[in-house]
Amino acid sequence: MEKFSVKNLLLAEVGERISYPLKMNLSRLDLPDAISAHSAEGKITFTKLEDSILAEGDILAKVTLICDRCLENFEQIINYKLNREYLLSRKEKSEEDLFVDKYGDIEISEAVREDLILATPMKNLCHQNCLGICPNCGENLNNKKCKCSNNSKNKSK
């Protein structure tokens, strides 16, 4: 869990801000099997609004993905923005149930997780020219040419 104190903002004027550096271990997050997250770094800024606190951040997450063509793991940096509004009172209705807790803290782990999933590309490629795997023998064509590649071309003619 990654909590930040916004206690000082609760009594502040509308528009007041406070910023924190973000260094977060992402390995504990419940992510899809195709994403293995390591760490996130960035800066989170909290802004006092009328009845809420706005959390905004620029995040760089280091993840390991599975290439959709060759099925090899590769590391990638995903840069994304966090933008969530946390209500001050639980009497207000919130679609996402995002509230500042009774101690004046905001927990952002779930927001970081959700936005990381959304920022992950739909198609994951280890590199732009990835050749993938041979559909006949399963050889990774990035590493070596398989012996059946010429035969499969001849069979399709």
HUJOSUL-V707385 format. One record per pair of residues at least 24 apart in sequence whose C-alpha atoms are under 10 Angstrom apart, sorted by the first residue. I is the first residue (numbers start at 1). J is the second residue. Records with the same first field share a line. If there is no record, write none. Layout:
I->J, J
This chain:
1->25, 26, 28, 29, 107, 108, 109, 110
2->105, 106, 107, 108, 109, 110, 112
3->104, 105, 106, 107, 108, 109
4->44, 46, 100, 104, 105, 106, 107, 108
5->46, 100, 101, 103, 104, 105, 106, 107
6->46, 47, 48, 53, 100, 101, 103, 104, 105, 106
7->100, 101, 102, 103, 104, 105, 106
8->48, 104
9->46, 47, 48, 49, 53, 104
10->48, 49, 51, 52, 53, 88, 100, 104
11->48
12->47, 48, 49
13->47, 48, 49, 50
14->47, 48, 49, 50, 51, 52, 53
15->46, 47, 48, 49, 50, 53, 54
16->46, 47, 48, 49, 53
17->45, 46, 47, 48, 49, 53, 54, 55
18->44, 45, 46, 47, 48, 55
19->43, 44, 45, 46, 47, 55, 56, 57
20->44, 45, 46, 57
21->45, 57
22->57, 58, 59, 60
23->59, 60, 61
24->61, 109, 112
25->61, 62, 109
26->61, 62, 63, 109, 112, 113
27->63
28->109
29->109, 110, 112, 113, 114
30->110, 113, 114
31->113, 114, 116, 117
32->117
33->65, 66
34->64, 65, 66, 67, 68, 73, 120, 124
35->63, 64, 65, 66, 73, 116, 117, 120
36->62, 63, 64, 65, 66, 73, 75
37->61, 62, 63, 64, 65, 75, 76, 77, 113, 116
38->62, 63, 64, 75
39->63, 77
40->77, 78, 79, 112, 116
41->79
42->79, 80, 81
43->82
44->81, 82, 83, 108
45->82, 83
46->83, 84, 85, 86, 106
47->85
48->85, 86, 88
49->85, 86, 87, 88
50->87, 88
51->85, 86, 87, 88, 89, 92
52->85, 86, 87, 88, 89, 92, 98, 99, 100
53->84, 85, 86, 87, 88, 98, 99, 100, 106
54->83, 84, 85, 86, 87
55->82, 83, 84, 85, 86, 106, 108, 111
56->81, 82, 83, 84, 85
57->81, 82, 83, 84, 112
58->82, 83
59->112, 115, 116
60->116
61->112, 116, 119
63->116, 120
65->120, 121, 124, 125, 126
66->123, 124, 125, 126
67->123, 124, 125, 126, 127, 130, 132
68->122, 123, 124, 125, 126, 130, 132, 133
69->123, 124, 125, 126, 127, 129, 130, 131, 132, 133, 134, 140, 141
70->125, 126, 130, 131, 132, 133, 134, 138, 139, 140, 141, 142
71->124, 125, 126, 132, 133, 140
72->125, 126, 132, 133, 140
73->124, 125, 126
74->124, 125, 126, 127
75->126
76->120, 124, 125, 126
77->120
78->116, 119, 120, 121
79->116, 119, 120
80->112, 115, 116, 118, 119, 120
81->112, 115, 116, 119
82->108, 111, 112, 114, 115, 116
83->111, 112, 115
84->108, 111, 112
